[in-house]
Each structure stands twice: as C-alpha cells, then as structure tokens.
Amino acid sequence: MNAATVDTHCPYCALQCGMGLRPAGPGTGTAAGARAAGAPAAGGPGVEVVERPGFPVNRGALCGKGRTAAELLAPGARLTTPLVRNTDTGVLEPAGWDEALDRVAAGLRRTGAAHGRDAVGVFGGGGLTNEKAYALGKFARVALGTSQIDYNGRFCMSSAAAAHGRAFGLDRGLPFPLADVARTGCVILVGSNLAETMPPALRYLTELRENGGKLIVVDPRRTRTAEQADLHLAPRPGTDLALALGLLHLVVAQGRTDEEFIAARTSGWAEARSAAMAHWPEMVERITGVPVPQLREAVELFCDAASSMVLTARGPEQQAKGTDTVGAWINLCLATGRAGRELSGYGCLTGQGNGQGGREHGQKADQLPGYRKLDDPAARRHVAEVWGVDPDELPGPGRSAYELLDALGRDVRALLLMGSNPVVSAPRAAHVEERIRSLDFLAVADVVLSETAALADVVLPVAQWAEETGTTTNLEGRVLLRRRALAPPPGVRTDLEVLNGLAARLGREKGFPTTPEEVFDELRRASAGGPADYSGITYRRIAEEDGVFWPCPQLPEGGSPTDHPGTPRLFLDRFATPDGRARFVPVTHRPADEETDDAYPVVLTTGRVLSQYQSGAQTRRVAELNAAEPGPFVQLHPRLAERLGIADGEPVAVVSRRGRAVAPARVSGAIRPDTVFMPFHWPGEGRANTLTNPALDPTSRMPEFKVCAVRLEAVRTGGAVETVEVGGSERNPGA
Ligand code: SF4
C-alpha cells in the first residue's frame, strides 16, 4: 500500500468498514496529495478510497456507499461558510465564524434567560464520533445546564439496548465478534436486510452456510438477504413478538429446553415459560401469517445445531413493543442455552456509523459517559468530578428524541442540532417539521445544507470523517480510530471547535478542548468504572490492534493501559447482572399501536435501500448512488397492484392518519399482499416518514417506524384520485 495512504473507516454504517484514503490521482481532476498536505483542493475531493484488506471486519470489501464516500469531501459538494438568516429578508446569507457563533450563543442564552434552561434543547446523532457525542452531552449539561438532550440513535436501536440491559445487565450490540457468525450452527436473522444495509457483512452468512450452518431469515419481504436463507419466515409487520413466543412454545412442548443452563445461569424462567405457553402455534399462525409447519421447521433448525444465534435489527426493534419483542427473542436463546457460550447468543445489528458508541457517552437523555445513569448519585459524583463541577449542577434526565422534537416551539424554544436531519428521518415528519419551524431559534451544525439545516437561523459548516481524527465503536463493540487524511476546506471548522467556541461565549472558557485525543482521554476517565469502560483504550492501542473491544478497564496501581486485553466476547462466565444470571422477562403479544381497519386497510413498513443511507443528506449528493436509486418508491404485491389498477412505475399515493406520500409503484411478488414498503431516504412528496406512527415503546421510547395502517390511492393522469378497497382476506393471508 502507498506510504501516503491513511488507514481509516467508512463514514456511514455500523459495520465501520476499514478503508484506505490516498491522495487522488490525475483522473479525479485534483492535484495528487494537494489537500492531504493540508492545502485545499481546487474542486475534487483530494483523496480516493482504496481497499484495506488487512482490517478483519470487512477484509477489504466495501459497498457502493463506502467506495464513493470521498466524493462528499469535495468543497463544491458541501458547505464551506457559515450561514446566518437575514432577519429582514428571511434568507440564509454567508457570514463569518465570529458572527455566526455570536448569533448562536446569543440565541441560546436569550431563550434560557427568558424561559428557563430547559427551554434550550440539544439534538445529536448516532454518526457523531465518541469524542463529539461525549463533548455534546457535556456541553448540554455543563455549558447550557439543560436536561433537554437526546439524539437520533433513539430511533435506531434503543429497544434492543433496553432489552439487553434488562436481560443481561449490559448493552453491547454484539456480545461477540461478527466473525463468530460464520462458525455457529444456525442463525435466525430477524428484520435485517444485510445484503442492502451492510453488504460486506453478508459474507459471514455465506460462510455460515458453506460451513454447513443454517440461516433462517424473518422478514415480511423476500429481500436479497431472505433469498439466501434456508428458511424464510414472512410474518405480518408488527407480529415478531408473537412469532418468537410461538417458537419458544414449541421449544418447550418438544422438550428442547436446556434445563441445566436455565438452572445454572438464569432467573425468572417459570414466568417467561408460562407467558410463552399461552401462545400456541395455531394462534401464532393466525397472528403472524407464518404457517405452523414453518414454525416447527425453524425450531428444529435452531435446536438441532450445536450452537445458534439470534440477530435482530430494526424490524422487530422499531415497534411500540420493541423492547418486549427483543426480550422474546432473548428468552428463546436463554431457554435453549444459546447465550453466554462460545458461538451462541443474541445480538443486535446496530445501524448508524457510531450507533454503539453514540449511545454510551452522554448524548442520551438519561445518561452520563461510560453508559452511566444520570439518576445514579454515584455516577453523577464520578462524572462531575471529571468535569470539575458540583454534582448538584448536573440536570436530571430529559425527554426522549421524539418527545423532545414534539415539544419544540412549546416547552423547548431553542435548539442546537448536530449531525441529524429529523425533517426526513423523524416519525410523523410533517408534524416534526412544523414543530421545528415554530422554534424561536434553531442552529444546525452539518456538512451539507440538509432539509433541517435549511430551516435554521444559523448553519455552521463542519468537518467530516476524513478531515478529523476520532473514534467510533462498531456494531461488535470494537472501538476504532478514524484518522484524519486531509485538511477541511477553508471556512470549515470541526464540531469540537464549534462546541469550544460556543462554550467560551457562554462563560465556559475551559473544559471543551478541540483536540480529539484530549477529549478521548477525558472520556476514558469519565467512563472508568462504568459499564462501558474505555479507560484502558488509547489511540495508539486502537491503531496497533485493529480496534479494542470494550469493556477495557485500565488496571489500577501502576498498570499500563495495555494490561487489559479488551473483551471480544461477553458473558462467557457470568452475565452483567448483580447475581451474574441472565434474566428471563415474561412478555406477551399485543397488537401494533395502529391496526388496519376499513379506512386504512394496508400495513406500511419502511426501511433502507442499497444505494442510500438514512435521511440521504449525504448519499443523495453522490452521483453514482443517486443514479442507482434516484427516488422513493412504493413496493406492493401484484395482487394489490391489480386491485388498484396500477402498473409498475405509475404513481401511487399512500395515506395514513398523519399524512400522504406519493411515489412510483414498484410491483413485486417479494412482499406480502397485505403490506407495502417504502424506503425513507427522501424528503418532499415521497417522504415515507410523513406517514409513520410516533407511538413510543414504553421502555425505550422508540417510535413505531416499522408498522402503521395506510390506504392506497391510485393517482390518475390529470390528478384524479381513486381510493382502493382491500379485502379482509388480503389483510392477513394467515388468518
Ligand atoms: Fe460503509 Fe457500511 Fe458500506 Fe461498509 S457496509 S462500506 S461501513 S456503508
């Protein structure tokens, strides 16, 4: 590899694929190395992505998003000057940094003075590095003194996190390295389309099958991932909980529980067992639409294997009962002894680039760094000491993400937003957009003028992944180092510099360093002794070891940071509960918050496509990705399309109780006839989140993105609209 190549990681999803960045060649129209040496490029990105075969997670493979990630580094593709809204004309106009930061500090200070500190909110993102997430949480609590901070990761994996904590006493997405997936005997993959969301990870499922293992995919759609499966179960959206309970019922009925494991390593089995026994197979078939013989086959494959895993993603998690749904899958693992053992266990496939680390270090409403709880007096004392403040100064827990967005313009009247685009990505997005528009003051720090940034009073152009060093924690709990490969364009500052500048203007001259490693060292101290203990991890170790798995405490009394090896596999000896036992939680099926009815007879589910990422703010600006998937669509079954009289490619309106979206029909036999699917990457008329239901899980406060009731209307030429009835038998083929 070229000596000038910098080893780093992709800016997008939680796989955090290793990649190299090297000075761009003449073919890119950029002088090779120009910006790598610190000078701005004339027009191109200045660097190009190359493979990094030695990195163990993706072994050189990249998807199209990662391969094209450098394009957004080009100065012409992003913001390079602060923008301030002209109060007379209402137009965003270029401004200097001092003016922009002065305006932000004044806006936040003015609101706090007039309406109280909790009238100022902060909204972060699961793509922010650990250092930024940590600094943002500290900024909210120390510089602003507000309790009102949360982040878009609440929309991503909080139900799995809550279920993890409840059952195992600790939340880490995967309690084992991803490579273990290839060596287990059977995997049940629930609500994940790895082939499109993180394609390089698909190789582990391919290797699993090459090694003789079995793959069961649970998804209402026959996705590219489901096509690889030995068994595909296609439940009605929102019924995964019943499905898991039905499988556990069969496990018990067939005498396939692991009584020795249950007795030695768990608690609460009797209650969970009786809850599962109330879900007999025929009833589960009626609820889910999955035939009983398929349920039996799944149990056989799962229990016949010497080791097995269940992996969940957003499908079962983004539901108003997501925590219980994940809990039901965990119960299945525990009852069969498939947890806390080599090559067996439950894991969550985290979505966003730093979805794992972003939920550990303090940007969550109820949390302090190191996965400590904000309402724990000992945790407050420890972190307050690191921050040099009185524990009593720290505010208490605030609102969860949707509740915070819903309070905008009312209880929360000014907002600082960093690394998120809720106008596209929040549920009930038209309402959220209206709440954002009603704010007294909005400041957004972002790389591009996202749909949310376009509404701001002040927009702060910030550096991105390759232009600044920082750590992320991938879906395995492996802490990684993204290295700076080139300087940001002139006019751009880092998020840490933004927080430093704002804190100084708010009277906190000290405590907000701008050097990432300095922030990380403080994070290490703040996390020491907490559940997510990073104190033994250093930048140097990460670089030398291809990442370090947390927890990795620094050993006391003269121990060096390298004394602890990190923890690739959790729970092998004991679970992280006080008594060391995993906890069964009794759960029972309940319907989705919004069931179909005569007015809204079809189920809508949402998700991602191969060539776009999350709200699309970045990937919609990359030509190759946009060409591959330029806009939204409505996937629907041929029978449903026939009833509508809709041909493939014709526009169809999808209407829920919250609004209406229009996109071309994509007619496909790969989806249930009672369900339609829309990807959520686009704003405007085809915005899927205009439709989604913000009903919250009572424990995780995660919204029910994955299921709501809609009706379809054929959009005829000339604008005439035809409402289409869908018969009862189509609503649930399993009934
Ligand atoms: Fe990037 Fe995820 Fe694609 Fe890997 S799979 S290249 S991390 S978007």
Residues whose N, C-alpha, C, O or C-beta is under 5 A from the ligand:
A	BS01	SF4	C10 Y12 C13 L15 Q16 C17 L62 C63 K65 G66 T197 M198 P199 P200
